[in-house]
Amino acid sequence: MGTPRYYAGIDIGSTAVRVAVGQKLPVGEKEQIHIIGAAEVPSEGINRGVINSIEDAVSSVSTCIEKVERMTGVPLQAAWVSISGSNVMPMESKGVVAVSRADGEIREDDVERAIEAAQTVAAPVNFEILHVIPKTFTVDGQKGIKDPAGMNGIRLEVDAQIIHGSSAHIKNLTKCVYRTGVNIEHVVLGILATAEVAATAKQRELGVAVVNLGGSTTSIAVFEQGEMLLTSCLPIGSDHVTADVAIGLRTSIEIAEKVKLSFASALPREMTKKDEINLRELGADEDEVISLKYVAQIVEARIDEIFEKIDKELKRIGRSGMLPAGVILTGGGAKLPGIVEFAKEKLRLPVSQGYPVGVTSITDRVNDMAFTGAIGLVQWGANGDPAAESRGGFMAAVKPVAAVAGQLKKWWQAVRP
């Protein structure tokens, strides 16, 4: 047996920095990710997915990495890092190439060339390519081909989705990680990594929306026939619920957060007028008895707004109420009692909570939806490992832009004092 290969995911969010470390273990004839450690610390210097203080953000990331290293006894050398927020822009593109072999048989290198041709699209100013996602191929006018390798033809086309990230945002994010002494394998769009473990291949084939309810943003990815139809980030999340509760109860954010975590619900109709709580029990300076039905009404109003915006995104691609595998809610905000029932009524779709699928663990963090993103990055790393045989996940289709990680490393070495 050689040295075990470890995969680490660093999910830098507005509310918390989360790190997960895993390795592949054989399960029958297949291999499965086994999480050996996961930790989180409150994030500082990050707002709405964007870094606004490098020093504070480095401190948060460094503290979280140290916690995981103590837990696992494994020094973290490299990691897959998530990027999210409004600084990510998807764009459709097309690549066309002539098949190189005289007998017209399409090889893997022809497919690679077609995908590279799709990357020649002019990126928006101050943006760079994060992912190239081939959607469908066309061979000599025959459309809708998933994998053209081995077919015969003269002209090969690919319809691809290019995901761009803001150059400044990527550099600030990578600087935070490099300054902790950890190398970056790839920068991955957070919602894609989350979908990798929250949704099965069958669900992505049927049609599913993965919704990550974060602290200050809500990310959405919609899949159908294995393709990604939409990725979007809304500037609204569970921190806004806390703020509403604080305003409605005229109390501090700290007390409002405790009320939300312990007593809030998205369904006021399930509360009675007799359900009450004294804020002094949660640390308030004076006695103040509040109605939990009133709290639920405040929460419901904000949750209604979030799902209204999600439905608007689904309408944009003609999938409102039209996804057979429904909606998978994940992230810390998905823990709110009553949110699944509320979402079913609002979106007119089947709704479930998204725990990581096909992952084992020695820690209970694997059953914490707030860690789905970090665990998704570990799975993404394992699937993207050249030594790994893909398990047919969405990752199999996504071409990581290796140049980005390489360029960033060179840039960091050049600017480092």
KEKE-3310 file (N, C-alpha, C; in steps of 0.2 Angstrom, whole numbers, plus 5000, padded with zeros to 4 digits):
npx = (5004:5003:5007:4992:4981:4975:4961:4957:4944:4941:4929:4925:4915:4902:4897:4904:4920:4924:4932:4935:4942:4946:4947:4949:4941:4940:4924:4916:4916:4918:4925:4924:4921:4928:4926:4938:4940:4933:4930:4924:4925:4920:4918:4928:4930:4924:4911:4895:4901:4912:4929:4933:4943:4959:4968:4960:4952:4962:4966:4955:4954:4966:4965:4955:4960:4971:4963:4957:4969:4974:4964:4964:4977:4984:4995:4989:4992:4988:4973:4956:4946:4932:4922:4911:4896:4892:4901:4903:4901:4891:4892:4887:4894:4902:4911:4921:4928:4939:4938:4953:4958:4961:4952:4941:4937:4932:4942:4948:4957:4952:4940:4944:4951:4940:4933:4943:4942:4930:4933:4939:4931:4928:4932:4923:4928:4941:4938:4940:4942:4934:4928:4924:4911:4905:4891:4882:4886:4889:4889:4894:4881:4872:4864:4864:4872:4880:4893:4905:4916:4924:4915:4911:4915:4916:4916:4916:4907:4904:4893:4895:4896:4903:4911:4914:4925:4927:4942:4949:4942:4945:4959:4961:4954:4963:4975:4972:4972:4984:4993:4991:5000:4995:4993:4984:4973:4963:4951:4934:4918:4906:4893:4892:4901:4894:4882:4888:4888:4876:4865:4860:4866:4855:4845:4850:4849:4835:4830:4833:4834:4847:4848:4858:4857:4864:4873:4873:4871:4861:4863:4860:4858:4853:4849:4847:4844:4857:4864:4870:4858:4857:4865:4865:4867:4859:4858:4854:4851:4851:4856:4849:4836:4839:4842:4830:4822:4829:4825:4811:4809:4815:4828:4845:4857:4864:4855:4844:4849:4850:4837:4832:4839:4835:4821:4814:4803:4797:4783:4770:4757:4758:4761:4755:4745:4749:4762:4777:4792:4804:4815:4826:4830:4838:4849:4846:4845:4834:4818:4808:4794:4790:4780:4780:4774:4773:4787:4788:4780:4787:4799:4793:4789:4802:4807:4798:4801:4813:4811:4802:4811:4819:4810:4808:4820:4819:4808:4814:4821:4811:4807:4799:4790:4792:4801:4805:4813:4813:4817:4832:4836:4850:4864:4867:4855:4845:4841:4831:4816:4801:4804:4805:4792:4786:4793:4788:4775:4776:4785:4779:4783:4792:4801:4817:4829:4846:4858:4875:4877:4882:4894:4905:4909:4919:4915:4901:4899:4896:4883:4878:4871:4877:4889:4889:4895:4909:4912:4908:4918:4928:4924:4924:4937:4942:4936:4941:4954:4968:4971:4960:4945:4931:4915:4905:4899:4893:4905:4913:4910:4914:4927:4941:4949:4965:4975:4971:4974:4987:4992:4989:4997:5009:5008:5006:5018:5026:5022:5023:5031)
npy = (4994:5011:5028:5035:5045:5061:5072:5089:5101:5118:5129:5144:5155:5168:5168:5157:5149:5133:5118:5102:5086:5071:5054:5041:5026:5008:5002:4988:4985:4997:5014:5025:5041:5045:5054:5061:5071:5087:5104:5120:5138:5154:5166:5180:5196:5194:5197:5194:5184:5190:5195:5207:5211:5206:5202:5198:5188:5179:5175:5168:5158:5151:5148:5138:5128:5124:5118:5107:5100:5097:5088:5078:5074:5075:5085:5099:5101:5104:5110:5110:5124:5134:5146:5159:5170:5186:5188:5180:5174:5166:5160:5157:5147:5142:5129:5125:5112:5104:5086:5077:5064:5054:5044:5049:5046:5051:5056:5057:5068:5076:5080:5087:5098:5104:5109:5117:5127:5132:5140:5151:5162:5179:5185:5194:5210:5211:5198:5180:5164:5151:5138:5126:5120:5107:5105:5099:5090:5091:5082:5083:5090:5082:5083:5085:5075:5066:5060:5061:5053:5041:5040:5044:5057:5073:5086:5093:5100:5109:5114:5124:5129:5143:5147:5162:5170:5185:5193:5200:5196:5182:5182:5188:5179:5167:5172:5173:5159:5155:5162:5155:5145:5134:5125:5128:5117:5118:5131:5131:5133:5136:5131:5121:5111:5108:5103:5091:5082:5083:5080:5066:5057:5052:5061:5073:5069:5068:5081:5094:5106:5112:5121:5131:5138:5150:5161:5175:5174:5166:5152:5144:5130:5123:5107:5097:5082:5079:5090:5107:5119:5131:5143:5153:5167:5174:5189:5187:5179:5168:5177:5188:5185:5184:5197:5203:5197:5203:5217:5216:5211:5221:5219:5213:5208:5196:5190:5188:5179:5168:5166:5163:5151:5142:5143:5147:5146:5142:5141:5149:5145:5133:5136:5141:5154:5153:5149:5154:5164:5169:5182:5185:5173:5169:5177:5191:5208:5211:5206:5200:5194:5185:5181:5166:5164:5176:5178:5168:5173:5184:5177:5169:5179:5184:5172:5169:5179:5175:5163:5167:5174:5163:5156:5164:5164:5151:5152:5160:5151:5143:5133:5133:5125:5113:5103:5087:5079:5088:5100:5102:5107:5114:5118:5130:5137:5129:5121:5126:5124:5118:5123:5115:5111:5123:5127:5118:5121:5134:5133:5123:5110:5094:5094:5092:5089:5092:5081:5075:5063:5046:5046:5043:5044:5048:5057:5067:5078:5076:5074:5087:5100:5112:5109:5103:5110:5110:5096:5093:5099:5090:5078:5082:5085:5072:5065:5072:5069:5063:5050:5044:5034:5041:5043:5045:5056:5074:5080:5073:5078:5092:5102:5106:5122:5121:5130:5141:5139:5137:5149:5157:5153:5156:5170:5173:5169:5178:5190:5189:5194)
npz = (5000:4995:5001:5009:4999:5002:5002:5002:5006:5005:5011:5009:5017:5020:5033:5040:5039:5032:5033:5026:5026:5017:5012:4999:5001:4998:4993:4992:4975:4971:4974:4988:4996:5011:5025:5036:5044:5049:5051:5058:5058:5064:5051:5047:5040:5028:5017:5010:5002:4997:4999:5011:5020:5020:5030:5041:5035:5032:5044:5049:5040:5042:5056:5055:5047:5055:5066:5059:5056:5068:5072:5063:5062:5050:5040:5031:5014:5001:4993:4987:4983:4986:4977:4977:4977:4969:4960:4950:4933:4921:4904:4888:4875:4859:4851:4837:4827:4814:4811:4815:4810:4795:4793:4798:4811:4827:4840:4858:4858:4849:4854:4865:4858:4853:4864:4869:4859:4861:4872:4867:4867:4870:4886:4899:4904:4916:4921:4922:4916:4925:4924:4911:4904:4895:4886:4875:4860:4843:4828:4812:4809:4816:4831:4849:4855:4867:4870:4859:4856:4847:4837:4819:4808:4800:4804:4820:4833:4848:4861:4874:4892:4899:4913:4921:4933:4944:4942:4952:4963:4963:4965:4977:4985:4983:4988:5001:5005:5000:5009:5021:5019:5012:4997:4981:4973:4964:4960:4963:4958:4970:4971:4962:4967:4978:4973:4968:4978:4984:4975:4966:4951:4944:4948:4943:4929:4927:4931:4941:4955:4964:4979:4989:5004:5011:5022:5019:5005:4993:4983:4967:4957:4942:4935:4920:4911:4914:4911:4915:4917:4923:4933:4947:4959:4973:4982:4996:5011:5026:5036:5034:5038:5052:5055:5052:5062:5073:5072:5072:5085:5092:5097:5101:5088:5092:5101:5093:5084:5092:5095:5082:5079:5089:5091:5080:5065:5049:5047:5053:5056:5063:5075:5092:5100:5113:5113:5119:5123:5135:5133:5142:5146:5136:5137:5137:5144:5151:5157:5144:5137:5122:5108:5100:5088:5082:5080:5070:5060:5056:5051:5041:5032:5026:5021:5012:5003:4998:4992:4982:4974:4970:4963:4953:4946:4941:4933:4923:4915:4911:4920:4931:4943:4936:4937:4938:4948:4958:4971:4980:4995:5004:5014:5028:5031:5027:5038:5045:5054:5046:5034:5022:5020:5018:5006:4997:4995:4990:4979:4971:4969:4972:4987:4996:5009:5008:5011:5011:4998:4997:5004:5018:5035:5050:5058:5064:5056:5043:5042:5043:5036:5033:5030:5017:5006:5008:5009:4997:4989:4993:4987:4974:4971:4973:4962:4951:4951:4942:4943:4947:4943:4935:4944:4936:4939:4939:4939:4930:4917:4918:4913:4921:4922:4922:4920:4927:4941:4940:4935:4945:4955:4950:4950:4963:4969:4963:4968:4982:4997)
capx = (5000:5007:5004:4985:4980:4970:4958:4954:4940:4940:4923:4925:4908:4901:4896:4909:4925:4923:4937:4934:4947:4944:4951:4945:4941:4936:4918:4914:4921:4919:4928:4920:4925:4927:4928:4941:4940:4929:4930:4922:4926:4916:4922:4929:4933:4921:4904:4892:4905:4918:4933:4934:4949:4963:4971:4955:4950:4968:4966:4949:4956:4972:4962:4951:4965:4974:4958:4957:4975:4974:4959:4966:4985:4987:4996:4986:4997:4984:4966:4951:4944:4926:4921:4904:4895:4889:4907:4903:4896:4891:4891:4886:4899:4902:4918:4920:4935:4938:4941:4960:4960:4959:4946:4935:4935:4933:4946:4948:4960:4947:4935:4948:4952:4933:4932:4948:4940:4925:4936:4942:4926:4931:4930:4922:4934:4943:4935:4944:4938:4935:4926:4921:4906:4902:4884:4881:4891:4886:4894:4891:4875:4868:4864:4862:4877:4884:4900:4906:4922:4923:4910:4914:4912:4921:4915:4914:4905:4902:4890:4898:4895:4909:4909:4920:4925:4931:4950:4951:4939:4949:4966:4960:4953:4968:4980:4970:4974:4992:4996:4991:5005:4992:4993:4977:4973:4958:4946:4928:4911:4904:4886:4894:4904:4888:4878:4891:4886:4869:4861:4863:4867:4849:4841:4852:4846:4828:4829:4833:4837:4850:4848:4862:4854:4870:4872:4871:4869:4858:4866:4856:4860:4848:4852:4842:4848:4864:4867:4868:4854:4857:4868:4864:4868:4855:4861:4850:4852:4848:4858:4843:4831:4841:4841:4822:4820:4831:4821:4804:4809:4819:4833:4852:4858:4866:4849:4840:4852:4848:4829:4831:4842:4832:4814:4810:4800:4794:4776:4767:4751:4759:4762:4749:4747:4752:4770:4781:4799:4807:4822:4831:4833:4843:4854:4844:4846:4828:4812:4803:4791:4788:4776:4784:4770:4775:4793:4787:4777:4793:4803:4790:4789:4808:4808:4794:4804:4819:4808:4799:4817:4821:4805:4809:4825:4816:4804:4818:4823:4805:4806:4795:4785:4793:4807:4803:4817:4811:4822:4836:4839:4856:4867:4865:4848:4840:4840:4825:4810:4796:4806:4804:4784:4785:4795:4784:4769:4778:4788:4774:4788:4794:4807:4820:4835:4852:4863:4879:4876:4888:4900:4905:4912:4919:4912:4894:4898:4893:4875:4877:4870:4881:4896:4889:4899:4916:4912:4907:4924:4933:4922:4926:4945:4943:4933:4945:4961:4969:4971:4953:4940:4925:4910:4899:4896:4893:4912:4916:4909:4917:4934:4944:4954:4971:4979:4970:4977:4995:4994:4988:5002:5015:5007:5007:5026:5029:5020:5025:5037)
capy = (5000:5017:5033:5037:5051:5065:5077:5094:5106:5124:5132:5151:5158:5174:5166:5153:5145:5126:5114:5095:5082:5065:5050:5036:5019:5004:4999:4983:4986:5004:5018:5030:5046:5044:5060:5059:5077:5093:5110:5127:5144:5160:5170:5187:5199:5191:5199:5192:5180:5194:5197:5215:5212:5200:5200:5195:5182:5174:5173:5164:5152:5148:5144:5132:5123:5121:5114:5101:5097:5094:5083:5072:5072:5076:5092:5100:5103:5107:5110:5113:5130:5136:5153:5160:5177:5189:5189:5174:5175:5161:5163:5152:5148:5136:5128:5121:5110:5098:5080:5077:5058:5054:5040:5053:5044:5056:5054:5061:5074:5081:5083:5092:5104:5108:5112:5123:5132:5136:5144:5157:5168:5185:5186:5201:5214:5209:5192:5175:5157:5146:5131:5125:5114:5105:5103:5094:5090:5090:5079:5084:5092:5078:5087:5081:5070:5067:5059:5059:5049:5034:5041:5046:5063:5078:5093:5092:5106:5108:5119:5124:5135:5145:5151:5167:5173:5191:5192:5203:5191:5176:5184:5190:5172:5163:5175:5171:5152:5154:5165:5150:5139:5128:5126:5127:5113:5121:5135:5128:5136:5132:5127:5115:5106:5106:5098:5085:5077:5084:5077:5060:5057:5051:5067:5077:5067:5069:5088:5095:5112:5112:5127:5132:5143:5152:5166:5181:5173:5160:5150:5140:5127:5118:5102:5092:5078:5079:5096:5112:5124:5138:5144:5160:5168:5179:5192:5186:5173:5167:5182:5193:5182:5186:5204:5204:5195:5208:5223:5215:5210:5226:5216:5213:5202:5190:5187:5187:5173:5162:5165:5160:5144:5138:5143:5150:5141:5145:5140:5152:5141:5127:5139:5144:5160:5152:5147:5160:5163:5175:5184:5185:5166:5169:5182:5198:5211:5212:5201:5202:5188:5186:5176:5162:5164:5182:5177:5163:5177:5188:5173:5167:5185:5184:5166:5169:5183:5171:5158:5171:5175:5157:5154:5169:5161:5145:5155:5162:5145:5139:5127:5134:5119:5108:5099:5080:5077:5094:5105:5100:5112:5113:5124:5131:5140:5123:5118:5130:5120:5120:5126:5110:5111:5130:5127:5113:5125:5140:5131:5118:5105:5090:5097:5088:5092:5089:5079:5072:5056:5042:5048:5040:5048:5046:5063:5068:5084:5073:5075:5094:5103:5118:5106:5100:5113:5108:5089:5093:5100:5084:5074:5085:5083:5064:5064:5075:5066:5059:5042:5041:5033:5045:5039:5047:5062:5079:5082:5070:5083:5098:5103:5111:5126:5120:5136:5146:5137:5138:5156:5161:5151:5160:5177:5173:5168:5184:5196:5187:5198)
capz = (5000:4995:5006:5007:4996:5006:4998:5006:5003:5010:5009:5013:5017:5024:5040:5043:5035:5034:5030:5026:5023:5016:5008:4996:5003:4994:4996:4986:4969:4970:4980:4991:5000:5019:5028:5042:5048:5047:5056:5055:5063:5061:5046:5048:5034:5022:5017:5004:4998:4995:5005:5012:5024:5019:5036:5045:5031:5032:5051:5050:5036:5046:5062:5053:5044:5061:5069:5055:5056:5075:5072:5058:5062:5043:5038:5024:5009:4995:4994:4982:4986:4983:4975:4976:4977:4963:4956:4945:4927:4916:4897:4883:4870:4854:4848:4831:4824:4809:4814:4812:4807:4789:4792:4801:4818:4832:4846:4864:4857:4845:4859:4869:4854:4852:4870:4869:4854:4865:4877:4864:4868:4874:4893:4901:4906:4923:4922:4919:4915:4930:4922:4904:4905:4888:4886:4870:4854:4836:4823:4805:4809:4821:4837:4855:4856:4874:4870:4852:4855:4843:4831:4813:4806:4798:4808:4827:4837:4855:4865:4881:4896:4902:4920:4923:4940:4944:4943:4959:4969:4963:4968:4985:4988:4983:4992:5008:5006:5000:5015:5026:5017:5008:4989:4979:4967:4959:4962:4960:4959:4976:4970:4958:4972:4983:4969:4967:4983:4986:4970:4962:4944:4942:4949:4938:4923:4927:4932:4948:4957:4970:4982:4994:5008:5015:5027:5015:4998:4991:4977:4964:4951:4939:4930:4917:4906:4915:4909:4919:4913:4926:4939:4949:4966:4975:4987:5001:5014:5032:5040:5033:5043:5059:5055:5053:5069:5078:5071:5074:5092:5095:5102:5098:5083:5095:5104:5087:5081:5097:5094:5076:5079:5094:5091:5074:5061:5043:5047:5059:5057:5067:5082:5095:5104:5120:5113:5121:5126:5138:5130:5147:5146:5130:5138:5136:5150:5155:5155:5139:5134:5115:5105:5095:5082:5079:5077:5064:5055:5053:5047:5035:5027:5023:5018:5006:4998:4996:4987:4977:4970:4967:4958:4947:4942:4938:4927:4918:4910:4909:4924:4937:4944:4930:4938:4941:4954:4963:4973:4985:4999:5008:5017:5035:5031:5026:5044:5048:5054:5042:5027:5017:5019:5015:4999:4993:4993:4986:4972:4968:4967:4978:4990:5001:5012:5004:5015:5006:4996:4995:5008:5025:5040:5057:5061:5063:5052:5037:5043:5044:5029:5032:5027:5011:5001:5010:5008:4989:4986:4994:4982:4967:4971:4972:4955:4946:4952:4936:4945:4949:4938:4937:4946:4932:4942:4935:4938:4924:4911:4918:4912:4925:4919:4926:4919:4932:4947:4938:4934:4952:4959:4948:4952:4971:4970:4961:4973:4989:4999)
cpx = (5004:5004:4997:4985:4974:4968:4955:4950:4940:4934:4923:4919:4908:4900:4902:4914:4925:4928:4935:4940:4945:4949:4947:4946:4937:4930:4915:4919:4922:4924:4924:4924:4923:4930:4931:4942:4936:4929:4927:4924:4922:4921:4923:4932:4930:4914:4901:4897:4911:4922:4934:4940:4953:4966:4966:4953:4956:4968:4961:4951:4961:4969:4959:4955:4969:4970:4958:4963:4976:4970:4961:4973:4988:4989:4993:4991:4993:4977:4962:4947:4937:4926:4914:4903:4893:4895:4908:4898:4896:4889:4891:4892:4899:4909:4917:4927:4933:4941:4948:4961:4957:4953:4940:4933:4937:4937:4945:4951:4956:4942:4938:4949:4945:4932:4937:4945:4934:4927:4939:4937:4930:4928:4928:4928:4935:4940:4940:4940:4939:4933:4923:4917:4903:4895:4882:4885:4886:4891:4891:4883:4870:4869:4863:4866:4880:4891:4902:4912:4921:4918:4914:4911:4918:4922:4913:4913:4903:4899:4892:4896:4901:4908:4915:4919:4929:4938:4952:4949:4944:4956:4966:4959:4959:4974:4979:4973:4981:4995:4996:4996:5002:4992:4986:4977:4968:4953:4939:4922:4908:4897:4887:4896:4898:4884:4881:4889:4879:4864:4864:4863:4860:4844:4843:4850:4839:4826:4828:4836:4841:4851:4852:4860:4860:4868:4870:4870:4865:4860:4861:4859:4855:4851:4846:4846:4855:4868:4865:4864:4855:4861:4867:4865:4864:4858:4857:4850:4849:4850:4852:4837:4833:4840:4834:4820:4822:4827:4814:4804:4812:4824:4840:4852:4860:4859:4844:4842:4850:4841:4828:4833:4838:4824:4810:4807:4797:4786:4773:4760:4752:4760:4755:4750:4750:4760:4773:4788:4801:4814:4827:4834:4838:4849:4853:4845:4840:4823:4808:4800:4788:4784:4780:4780:4772:4782:4793:4785:4783:4798:4800:4790:4796:4809:4804:4797:4810:4816:4805:4805:4819:4816:4806:4814:4823:4812:4808:4820:4817:4804:4802:4789:4786:4799:4805:4806:4816:4817:4826:4839:4845:4859:4864:4858:4843:4838:4834:4819:4805:4798:4805:4796:4783:4787:4791:4778:4771:4781:4784:4779:4790:4801:4810:4826:4841:4857:4868:4878:4882:4894:4899:4909:4913:4917:4905:4893:4895:4886:4873:4876:4874:4888:4895:4894:4906:4917:4912:4914:4929:4931:4924:4933:4946:4941:4938:4952:4962:4969:4965:4949:4934:4919:4904:4896:4896:4900:4915:4916:4913:4925:4937:4949:4961:4975:4978:4974:4985:4997:4994:4994:5008:5014:5008:5015:5029:5028:5022:5031:5043)
cpy = (5006:5022:5035:5044:5055:5070:5082:5099:5112:5128:5139:5155:5164:5173:5162:5150:5138:5122:5106:5091:5075:5060:5044:5029:5014:5001:4994:4984:4993:5008:5023:5035:5045:5050:5059:5065:5083:5098:5116:5132:5150:5164:5177:5190:5197:5194:5197:5188:5183:5196:5205:5216:5206:5198:5196:5188:5177:5171:5167:5157:5148:5144:5138:5127:5120:5116:5107:5097:5093:5088:5077:5070:5072:5083:5093:5104:5107:5106:5112:5119:5132:5144:5154:5168:5179:5190:5184:5175:5170:5164:5157:5153:5141:5136:5123:5119:5105:5092:5079:5070:5058:5049:5043:5050:5049:5053:5059:5068:5079:5084:5088:5099:5108:5112:5118:5128:5136:5141:5151:5163:5173:5186:5193:5204:5212:5203:5186:5168:5153:5139:5131:5119:5112:5102:5097:5095:5089:5088:5079:5085:5088:5081:5082:5076:5071:5066:5056:5055:5043:5035:5044:5052:5067:5084:5091:5099:5104:5115:5119:5130:5136:5149:5155:5169:5180:5190:5194:5198:5185:5177:5185:5183:5168:5166:5173:5164:5151:5156:5160:5144:5133:5130:5125:5122:5116:5126:5133:5132:5132:5128:5121:5109:5104:5101:5091:5080:5077:5080:5071:5061:5056:5057:5072:5076:5069:5077:5090:5102:5111:5119:5127:5138:5145:5158:5173:5181:5166:5158:5144:5137:5122:5114:5099:5089:5078:5085:5102:5118:5131:5138:5152:5161:5174:5182:5192:5180:5173:5173:5188:5191:5185:5193:5206:5203:5201:5214:5222:5214:5216:5224:5216:5207:5196:5186:5184:5180:5167:5161:5161:5152:5140:5137:5145:5144:5145:5144:5142:5148:5135:5130:5141:5150:5159:5150:5154:5159:5170:5176:5184:5178:5165:5174:5189:5201:5211:5207:5204:5195:5190:5180:5173:5163:5171:5181:5173:5168:5181:5183:5171:5173:5185:5178:5166:5173:5179:5166:5161:5172:5169:5155:5158:5167:5155:5147:5157:5157:5141:5133:5128:5129:5114:5104:5092:5078:5083:5098:5102:5106:5110:5119:5125:5133:5134:5119:5121:5125:5123:5123:5122:5111:5118:5130:5123:5117:5131:5138:5126:5112:5100:5094:5093:5092:5088:5087:5075:5065:5053:5044:5045:5044:5046:5052:5065:5075:5082:5074:5082:5097:5109:5115:5103:5103:5110:5101:5088:5094:5094:5079:5076:5084:5076:5062:5067:5073:5062:5052:5039:5040:5037:5041:5041:5053:5068:5082:5079:5074:5089:5098:5108:5115:5126:5126:5141:5145:5139:5145:5159:5159:5155:5167:5177:5173:5175:5190:5195:5191:5193)
cpz = (5000:5001:5004:5004:4999:5001:5003:5003:5008:5007:5013:5012:5021:5031:5043:5037:5037:5030:5031:5023:5023:5012:5004:4999:4999:4997:4990:4981:4967:4975:4982:4996:5007:5022:5035:5047:5045:5053:5053:5061:5060:5057:5048:5041:5027:5022:5010:4999:4996:5000:5005:5017:5023:5025:5040:5042:5032:5039:5052:5046:5040:5052:5060:5051:5050:5065:5066:5056:5063:5075:5068:5059:5055:5042:5031:5020:5003:4996:4988:4986:4983:4982:4974:4976:4970:4958:4951:4939:4922:4909:4892:4877:4865:4852:4842:4828:4819:4813:4811:4809:4800:4788:4796:4808:4823:4839:4852:4862:4853:4849:4863:4865:4853:4858:4871:4864:4857:4870:4874:4865:4872:4881:4894:4904:4914:4925:4919:4920:4921:4928:4915:4905:4898:4889:4881:4864:4848:4831:4816:4805:4814:4828:4843:4857:4863:4874:4863:4851:4852:4838:4825:4811:4803:4802:4815:4831:4844:4858:4872:4885:4899:4908:4921:4930:4939:4946:4950:4964:4969:4966:4975:4988:4989:4987:4999:5010:5005:5006:5021:5025:5014:5001:4987:4973:4962:4963:4959:4962:4965:4975:4966:4962:4976:4979:4968:4972:4986:4982:4967:4955:4941:4942:4944:4931:4922:4927:4939:4949:4963:4973:4988:4998:5013:5019:5024:5008:4998:4984:4974:4958:4949:4934:4927:4912:4907:4914:4914:4915:4916:4932:4941:4957:4968:4981:4994:5004:5022:5037:5040:5037:5050:5060:5056:5060:5074:5078:5074:5082:5096:5100:5098:5093:5086:5098:5098:5084:5085:5096:5088:5076:5084:5093:5085:5069:5055:5042:5053:5061:5062:5074:5085:5099:5111:5119:5114:5124:5129:5136:5136:5148:5141:5131:5138:5143:5154:5153:5149:5136:5127:5113:5100:5088:5078:5076:5070:5058:5052:5049:5041:5030:5023:5019:5011:5001:4995:4990:4981:4972:4966:4962:4951:4943:4938:4932:4921:4913:4909:4913:4930:4938:4939:4931:4942:4947:4959:4964:4979:4989:5004:5010:5024:5036:5030:5032:5047:5048:5050:5035:5021:5015:5015:5007:4994:4990:4989:4979:4968:4965:4973:4981:4996:5004:5009:5009:5010:5005:4995:4998:5015:5029:5047:5061:5059:5058:5045:5036:5044:5037:5028:5029:5020:5006:5002:5008:5000:4986:4987:4988:4975:4966:4969:4964:4950:4947:4946:4937:4946:4942:4940:4939:4942:4935:4937:4934:4932:4918:4912:4917:4916:4921:4923:4925:4924:4938:4946:4938:4941:4956:4957:4950:4959:4972:4968:4965:4980:4991:5001)
residu = (MET:GLY:THR:PRO:ARG:TYR:TYR:ALA:GLY:ILE:ASP:ILE:GLY:SER:THR:ALA:VAL:ARG:VAL:ALA:VAL:GLY:GLN:LYS:LEU:PRO:VAL:GLY:GLU:LYS:GLU:GLN:ILE:HIS:ILE:ILE:GLY:ALA:ALA:GLU:VAL:PRO:SER:GLU:GLY:ILE:ASN:ARG:GLY:VAL:ILE:ASN:SER:ILE:GLU:ASP:ALA:VAL:SER:SER:VAL:SER:THR:CYS:ILE:GLU:LYS:VAL:GLU:ARG:MET:THR:GLY:VAL:PRO:LEU:GLN:ALA:ALA:TRP:VAL:SER:ILE:SER:GLY:SER:ASN:VAL:MET:PRO:MET:GLU:SER:LYS:GLY:VAL:VAL:ALA:VAL:SER:ARG:ALA:ASP:GLY:GLU:ILE:ARG:GLU:ASP:ASP:VAL:GLU:ARG:ALA:ILE:GLU:ALA:ALA:GLN:THR:VAL:ALA:ALA:PRO:VAL:ASN:PHE:GLU:ILE:LEU:HIS:VAL:ILE:PRO:LYS:THR:PHE:THR:VAL:ASP:GLY:GLN:LYS:GLY:ILE:LYS:ASP:PRO:ALA:GLY:MET:ASN:GLY:ILE:ARG:LEU:GLU:VAL:ASP:ALA:GLN:ILE:ILE:HIS:GLY:SER:SER:ALA:HIS:ILE:LYS:ASN:LEU:THR:LYS:CYS:VAL:TYR:ARG:THR:GLY:VAL:ASN:ILE:GLU:HIS:VAL:VAL:LEU:GLY:ILE:LEU:ALA:THR:ALA:GLU:VAL:ALA:ALA:THR:ALA:LYS:GLN:ARG:GLU:LEU:GLY:VAL:ALA:VAL:VAL:ASN:LEU:GLY:GLY:SER:THR:THR:SER:ILE:ALA:VAL:PHE:GLU:GLN:GLY:GLU:MET:LEU:LEU:THR:SER:CYS:LEU:PRO:ILE:GLY:SER:ASP:HIS:VAL:THR:ALA:ASP:VAL:ALA:ILE:GLY:LEU:ARG:THR:SER:ILE:GLU:ILE:ALA:GLU:LYS:VAL:LYS:LEU:SER:PHE:ALA:SER:ALA:LEU:PRO:ARG:GLU:MET:THR:LYS:LYS:ASP:GLU:ILE:ASN:LEU:ARG:GLU:LEU:GLY:ALA:ASP:GLU:ASP:GLU:VAL:ILE:SER:LEU:LYS:TYR:VAL:ALA:GLN:ILE:VAL:GLU:ALA:ARG:ILE:ASP:GLU:ILE:PHE:GLU:LYS:ILE:ASP:LYS:GLU:LEU:LYS:ARG:ILE:GLY:ARG:SER:GLY:MET:LEU:PRO:ALA:GLY:VAL:ILE:LEU:THR:GLY:GLY:GLY:ALA:LYS:LEU:PRO:GLY:ILE:VAL:GLU:PHE:ALA:LYS:GLU:LYS:LEU:ARG:LEU:PRO:VAL:SER:GLN:GLY:TYR:PRO:VAL:GLY:VAL:THR:SER:ILE:THR:ASP:ARG:VAL:ASN:ASP:MET:ALA:PHE:THR:GLY:ALA:ILE:GLY:LEU:VAL:GLN:TRP:GLY:ALA:ASN:GLY:ASP:PRO:ALA:ALA:GLU:SER:ARG:GLY:GLY:PHE:MET:ALA:ALA:VAL:LYS:PRO:VAL:ALA:ALA:VAL:ALA:GLY:GLN:LEU:LYS:LYS:TRP:TRP:GLN:ALA:VAL:ARG:PRO)
# end
